Amino acid sequence: MPLAPSLDPLIFPMRRGRLALLLCGALVFVAFDCWLLMPPYTNTGFDEFLFAGLGLPFFGLAALFILSRLLSRKPALVIDASGITDNGSLVAAGFIPWSDFADAGIASVGKTRFLGIRLRDPDAYLARSNALKRFLVQINMQLCGYPCNIPVTTLPCTVEELLATVKQHAAQRAG
């Protein structure tokens, strides 16, 4: 979906079909991990036990998060005159006013690409987050160089289109 060139508010809903596929994948891993922990497989070895012991909580929490996003009616992303509101991931940035926005770019981890948002004062953003979110944001900063990373896998646009739109809105607010 090409993004509109106007500076009207843009609301990006989650692609529910993509979320449903992710949920199915997480549930398959949960089922597999449960199967590994059932007799007679519990005696197969430490590797299988470790895989299941780590995989079950990870994929279980992932399934719960994805289910919560499927049931939520919040848009994944809103870009408007006041700023950017990100609700698209576990470490979603929330509301970023244009006054806190410094720059944006494309970040990637492996083959997954994100819209990276650089903030004027990332420490202030980190201070308003809980300990888990601070830890995850610091990992994001080490991996991608940006404190805020907006995944586009569940958005109806490309990362290039999103970057152009964000830069257009930011330029309008600055000038």
Helices and strands as residue ranges (DSSP letters): E 10-12, H 16-37, G 41-43, H 46-71, E 77-79, E 83-86, E 94-97, E 101-109, E 112-119, H 122-127, H 131-144, E 148-151, H 159-174
